[in-house]
Amino acid sequence: MLLAPQEGSSSRKRTGLSRWKQLTRKLNPKPAFDPDDVGHWIETEEKDSEFGVSKSFSAGNLDLSKRLWGQMIDLETSEQIEDHDEIYAEAQELVNDWLDTKLKQELASDGEAEDTVSSVPPVLEASDHLKYDKFDDLCGYLEEEEESSSVQKFIDHLLHKDVVDSGMLEDIEMSRNHDKKQQKDPRLTMEIRHKQVKENRLRREKELERQRIEKTLKKSAFLEAQCLVQEEKRRKALEARKEEEAIQREMVKLRREIIERRLTVQEAWKIEKKKQEESSPKYPEKGIFQGVHILLEEENMAKERKKKLKELLIQTYKENQQVGIVMFLYSAFCSINDKGSIRDGTK
């Protein structure tokens, strides 16, 4: 099937050249050949057939290519091609005449003997020759038969030719099996790779999930601790404010008691002074002694109050660690008491 286009193109090319040469033969007359000389046209036909086979199978058998390659190179020039076409046209005429006479003689005289002696392929070939009335068709048929037989021989030769010996084939097979054993299956490799990628992805997702949960727990713990700290701060601030208010109330109460006591002392001094004025000529020493005794009692009471207030302030300081407020209140209280005692002393 692959050789049919090449054979058709070569035959069309040859027929075109032969027709052109027939038209130009009158302008360039050549000496006629002897019609009885059959060796010349047989040699020409063999060259043409061998040239066609060598052109179709230029990379074929080495024995045929060496013999045909030289002839193909000789026909490359234009002058040699022209001479070849002229010889080919004249050979066609000679072969046509010779085949007509030869076939008629053989069919007339040796028809029955040829049927008994000849094999089936020659009979078929002779019957095939009868189908063609023109020489060009018959010549093309003969060329195709010869080319097909040559091609078949060449193909058979290539098929039966030993390119590599058995030892080398065994070595190649062993090396191939060894390479297959050494090489890993790409599907298995890809499956292992996909499995590793999947495991790495799952491990990474688990790690991210663990980090996210840990971060959430830390954040919730921090917020809870922050809420507890703020609650503790609010509680301590509330307690400190309550204690400060209690201290303020206690100071106000003490100040009120001091003022009331001072008023009472003043009233007592006034009453005592009136009594002294009334009884001054009789008992002056007794009045002085009673006044001193009252002053001592007042001083002892003031010391006891200071001591109680100091203990209360120390207890408040230990609980809330409000050093500044306690010291300020204590100093203020002491200054108030000192001023009160100074005033009492001056009076």
PyMOL commands that set and color helices and strands:
alter all, ss='L'
color gray80, all
select helices_A, chain A and resi 4-24+38-56+62-74+78-109+111-117+120-129+135-160+166-182+186-279+284-320+323-346
alter helices_A, ss='H'
color red, helices_A
deselect
rebuild
show_as cartoon
